[in-house]
Amino acid sequence: MSFLKKIHPELQIDNFSRLDGTITYFAFVWGAVMRTKAKKILDYGAGRGSEFHLFNEANGSLFKHNFIDLRSQGAELWVCDIDPAVLTHPASDHQLVFKPGEPLPYASESFDLINSEYVFEHVVDPEPVAQELLRILKPGGYLCARTANKYGYVTVAARLVPNNRHVGWLKRVMPQRHAEDVFPTAYKMNTVKDIKRLFPGCEVYWYRDSAGPSYYFGNSLFYRLMLGVHKILPNWAATGLCFFIRKPEG
């Protein structure tokens, strides 16, 4: 939207702003990849890879497009999801559909690193999911997860809207969001306390982040208002939570 380039002139360099939460998150993911020398990575709940499907060189960021591609340093990327759309994921080496509630079809200690973006908020039965993710992760490996903060204003608002109305609601507040990328939410893995309980014995690191506003009805004035809100939000009420969970060695 043209008004965004007036508010964030840096967008005119390569179509990303200094408030881009995806770039901040992936900087830490890449740090974990390099520290563990990860060569086999799983993207859990990868969906259709909408960021890659929707990329347009004229309006998108070339840097961001390459930065979020976890194959770019020579790693082998596996992607999985309960949605068959994952089979069309364009930035992966192996794609797999799994059934919810069943063990993941991977051998124990298969992956050096697991990435999971905006998946935890959709998990209805978190205990077996956490156990399976730890099972397939190698000792010393990282599970990196980006999710909604249970106490953020976006989550609080979303919890007031029934799941069957989320598509219509999001179409208003976030016009660029596609209906096929909207899924029911449960918010059972969306606090630091939840994660520490679900991954006992692991090192758990995290940060909260509000980044740039995503929900502003495509309106310039409302976007500016939400920018101000984000500046004064207390940390506990930030919109997002990013976790880096390290499995014990040995």
Phi and psi in degrees as a GROMACS rama.xvg file:
@    title "Ramachandran Plot"
@    xaxis  label "Phi"
@    yaxis  label "Psi"
@TYPE xy
-62.1669  -33.4257  SER-2
-65.3911  -25.7079  PHE-3
-64.8243  -33.4715  LEU-4
-73.6753  -20.457  LYS-5
-77.8332  -37.5968  LYS-6
-76.4217  -37.6996  ILE-7
-122.642  82.0871  HIS-8
-59.0543  -23.8762  PRO-9
-64.7085  -16.0825  GLU-10
-60.4965  -25.3204  LEU-11
-74.2829  -8.86434  GLN-12
-76.5806  -56.6609  ILE-13
-151.691  29.6444  ASP-14
60.7407  33.4336  ASN-15
-138.993  149.94  PHE-16
-105.922  169.707  SER-17
-67.7745  -12.0451  ARG-18
-99.2939  12.4733  LEU-19
-71.505  109.141  ASP-20
-69.6173  -27.0701  GLY-21
-65.736  -43.0203  THR-22
-65.9782  -41.4971  ILE-23
-59.8408  -47.4165  THR-24
-61.8161  -47.0141  TYR-25
-69.4092  -22.4156  PHE-26
-61.3665  -41.2927  ALA-27
-73.3542  -36.6775  PHE-28
-60.0587  -45.8882  VAL-29
-64.7299  -33.1295  TRP-30
-61.1032  -42.4616  GLY-31
-67.6745  -38.4276  ALA-32
-60.1638  -45.5921  VAL-33
-70.8985  -39.9231  MET-34
-65.2114  -34.9076  ARG-35
-94.1703  -4.43078  THR-36
53.3191  43.8569  LYS-37
-63.2433  129.84  ALA-38
-117.579  -18.2085  LYS-39
-129.64  113.344  LYS-40
-121.281  141.786  ILE-41
-113.889  133.022  LEU-42
-103.088  106.069  ASP-43
-88.5704  123.964  TYR-44
73.7341  40.0835  GLY-45
-72.9978  -18.4997  ALA-46
62.1025  -151.393  GLY-47
-84.9904  0.952972  ARG-48
70.3992  52.2715  GLY-49
-57.5217  -33.7514  SER-50
-60.7565  -32.5479  GLU-51
-84.7627  -38.6677  PHE-52
-61.8748  -39.1693  HIS-53
-90.9238  -2.57922  LEU-54
-63.7941  133.8  PHE-55
-131.832  119.953  ASN-56
-59.6361  -31.723  GLU-57
-70.3891  -37.0602  ALA-58
-111.67  -7.47062  ASN-59
-102.426  175.768  GLY-60
-97.9547  120.452  SER-61
-65.7248  -39.5524  LEU-62
-61.9081  -50.0916  PHE-63
-63.2498  -41.1923  LYS-64
-57.2829  -41.6154  HIS-65
-81.6663  -32.5395  ASN-66
-66.0369  -35.0764  PHE-67
-87.4868  -0.797731  ILE-68
-85.3979  104.211  ASP-69
-73.1767  1.49788  LEU-70
-89.9921  -8.88348  ARG-71
-67.9666  -13.2873  SER-72
-109.581  20.6061  GLN-73
92.9945  3.88716  GLY-74
-75.6315  153.914  ALA-75
-91.2266  123.738  GLU-76
-108.371  121.812  LEU-77
-103.594  141.778  TRP-78
-128.649  144.572  VAL-79
-144.766  155.474  CYS-80
-167.258  161.779  ASP-81
-81.3874  -13.6054  ILE-82
-92.3615  123.855  ASP-83
-57.7873  -14.2968  PRO-84
-59.4863  -21.1641  ALA-85
-61.1586  -23.5266  VAL-86
-67.0707  -14.4242  LEU-87
-100.498  7.07934  THR-88
-59.5334  118.986  HIS-89
-85.6697  -8.95962  PRO-90
-120.659  54.7125  ALA-91
-150.797  162.518  SER-92
-98.3838  -31.8739  ASP-93
-139.853  134.728  HIS-94
-122.12  143.96  GLN-95
-150.154  138.021  LEU-96
-101.78  129.676  VAL-97
-120.894  160.401  PHE-98
-94.8242  130.971  LYS-99
-61.4151  140.311  PRO-100
88.4784  -7.72316  GLY-101
-108.295  155.165  GLU-102
-58.24  145.264  PRO-103
-67.2028  137.975  LEU-104
-80.4446  50.3431  PRO-105
-128.939  148.777  TYR-106
-68.15  154.924  ALA-107
-60.2698  144.207  SER-108
55.7649  45.7555  GLU-109
-85.3662  -30.9539  SER-110
-118.647  140.967  PHE-111
-75.3965  -31.0799  ASP-112
-153.64  143.41  LEU-113
-121.938  131.212  ILE-114
-111.943  141.52  ASN-115
-148.823  110.07  SER-116
-109.623  124.536  GLU-117
50.5894  49.3395  TYR-118
-116.745  -39.8625  VAL-119
-55.6317  -33.0069  PHE-120
-69.97  -13.1909  GLU-121
-99.3186  -6.52215  HIS-122
-76.8266  122.36  VAL-123
-86.6864  -35.8716  VAL-124
-122.211  86.1215  ASP-125
-72.895  -30.2906  PRO-126
-58.5274  -54.4197  GLU-127
-65.364  -30.1159  PRO-128
-64.3817  -47.2281  VAL-129
-61.404  -42.3869  ALA-130
-63.1802  -40.9776  GLN-131
-68.2082  -40.9414  GLU-132
-63.4605  -40.6731  LEU-133
-67.6361  -36.8314  LEU-134
-61.6444  -42.2361  ARG-135
-87.4891  -4.62087  ILE-136
-90.3614  135.955  LEU-137
-69.8606  149.703  LYS-138
-55.5802  134.803  PRO-139
85.2876  -6.19919  GLY-140
-82.3831  164.95  GLY-141
-110.704  138.333  TYR-142
-103.498  112.098  LEU-143
-102.91  127.581  CYS-144
-138.823  135.619  ALA-145
-119.08  126.607  ARG-146
-150.11  177.923  THR-147
-81.4546  145.302  ALA-148
-81.1619  125.731  ASN-149
-56.4697  -28.2287  LYS-150
-102.566  7.81018  TYR-151
-76.1222  156.157  GLY-152
-65.2721  -32.0536  TYR-153
-65.5525  -43.9633  VAL-154
-65.7161  -43.6678  THR-155
-59.3353  -43.6634  VAL-156
-65.2068  -42.1463  ALA-157
-64.4692  -34.1133  ALA-158
-70.4456  -17.7314  ARG-159
-84.2617  -12.7901  LEU-160
-105.233  124.967  VAL-161
-56.685  147.162  PRO-162
-55.8015  -34.1423  ASN-163
-73.4227  -4.5843  ASN-164
-112.023  4.25955  ARG-165
-63.5067  -38.5764  HIS-166
-61.5701  -48.1337  VAL-167
-64.628  -39.2006  GLY-168
-65.4978  -46.2067  TRP-169
-67.4312  -29.8682  LEU-170
-61.9854  -29.2012  LYS-171
-81.3307  -49.1313  ARG-172
-84.6102  -20.3106  VAL-173
-140.221  75.156  MET-174
-55.6914  -26.5865  PRO-175
-78.3535  -8.01207  GLN-176
-79.6526  132.66  ARG-177
-91.0586  142.222  HIS-178
-58.8471  -34.1508  ALA-179
-71.5106  -7.92608  GLU-180
-105.838  16.2276  ASP-181
-112.538  128.967  VAL-182
-134.166  158.037  PHE-183
-60.9464  149.626  PRO-184
-117.355  154.447  THR-185
-130.602  -31.9733  ALA-186
57.9682  51.0878  TYR-187
-107.945  -0.982282  LYS-188
-132.265  44.3329  MET-189
-127.311  26.2334  ASN-190
-137.582  159.085  THR-191
-60.4185  -40.1298  VAL-192
-60.2046  -43.135  LYS-193
-57.4684  -47.7677  ASP-194
-67.9259  -41.6557  ILE-195
-64.2794  -34.2432  LYS-196
-71.6642  -39.2341  ARG-197
-78.7739  -21.2913  LEU-198
-124.198  63.2491  PHE-199
-65.224  143.291  PRO-200
83.5387  -7.26004  GLY-201
-92.6652  154.63  CYS-202
-80.2241  125.054  GLU-203
-118.103  117.696  VAL-204
-116.306  149.663  TYR-205
-158.439  162.75  TRP-206
-146.445  151.842  TYR-207
-101.441  144.835  ARG-208
-151.248  131.128  ASP-209
-97.875  -19.1944  SER-210
47.0008  -151.655  ALA-211
-86.1671  150.492  GLY-212
-60.1322  136.563  PRO-213
-107.415  -22.7892  SER-214
-113.724  100.258  TYR-215
-147.174  19.8724  TYR-216
58.9068  18.3315  PHE-217
66.3527  21.299  GLY-218
-110.897  129.888  ASN-219
-62.4414  -46.5945  SER-220
-64.5192  -40.8355  LEU-221
-68.376  -35.8301  PHE-222
-61.6901  -45.3544  TYR-223
-62.3374  -40.0194  ARG-224
-60.6889  -44.5153  LEU-225
-69.8835  -29.4824  MET-226
-59.3554  -43.5693  LEU-227
-65.5225  -40.9533  GLY-228
-60.2462  -43.9074  VAL-229
-62.265  -31.4345  HIS-230
-70.4737  -27.9411  LYS-231
-105.44  -2.76728  ILE-232
-61.6126  132.457  LEU-233
-66.0243  152.774  PRO-234
-56.0994  -38.1785  ASN-235
-66.0162  -20.2085  TRP-236
-102.561  13.4383  ALA-237
-59.2393  155.431  ALA-238
-74.0653  -31.5164  THR-239
-123.239  158.311  GLY-240
-130.413  131.717  LEU-241
-119.767  126.133  CYS-242
-114.405  145.743  PHE-243
-133.738  101.738  PHE-244
-106.625  117.084  ILE-245
-103.95  122.523  ARG-246
-73.9121  136.18  LYS-247
-58.4481  146.649  PRO-248
-85.5122  141.308  GLU-249
